[in-house]
Amino acid sequence: MYRIAAAAMLAVLVAIPATAGEFNKKVKIGDTAPTFSSLPGVDGKEHSLADCKTDAVVVVITCNHCPMAIAYEDRIIALAKKYEGKASIVAINVNNLEADKLPKMKERASEKGFNFSYCHDESQKIGRSFGASVTPEFFVLNKERKIVYMGALDDNADEKKVSEKHVEAALDATLKGEMPAKTETKARGCGVRYESK
């Protein structure tokens, strides 16, 4: 009887995904980050994770049209400026609406003066691989390209009310060779427009 109960319990445990985070149901902290390559950028070049030579990388799944993504653009610009030479910022748009395609991305990047890589992934594979559900959603990778933080950039959509800068704290810890105190938060934004397969 006990063996049957134990076997049933083991079956339940095996059925629970071992790769899920608290909010992200696809990846967990410590996972090797999904890689990407040959993504067209607003600069006319192709981008890959291997191109990032810094000790840390921030991957941002974002888009052009979402009001929340737009509200965070200046903060991402400031982040890229603050960590220039220390961390690479790669923003990836996985939506395929007209407003989110490369021509409109180039217009937006030029208007705002983006100082980070802004790429388009028409296949949506990167967003799915990272388990991104909203835009913007942030992933901090360490030198070994393991995920050490995922979720929101900070704790408030209103920049004037921000008290915790999650991504900055994660970067500061990672650049010291430490694990961040906070490794996962719930990302806020518009739902990613995944197309049905």
Secondary structure by P-SEA (a helix, b strand, c coil): caaaaaaaaaaaaaaccccccccccccccccccccccccccccccccccccccccbbbbbbcccccaaaaaaaaaaaaaaaaacccbbbbbbbccccccccaaaaaaaaaaaccccbbbbcccaaaaaaaccccccbbbbbcccccccccccccccccccccccaaaaaaaaaaaaccccccccccccccccccccc
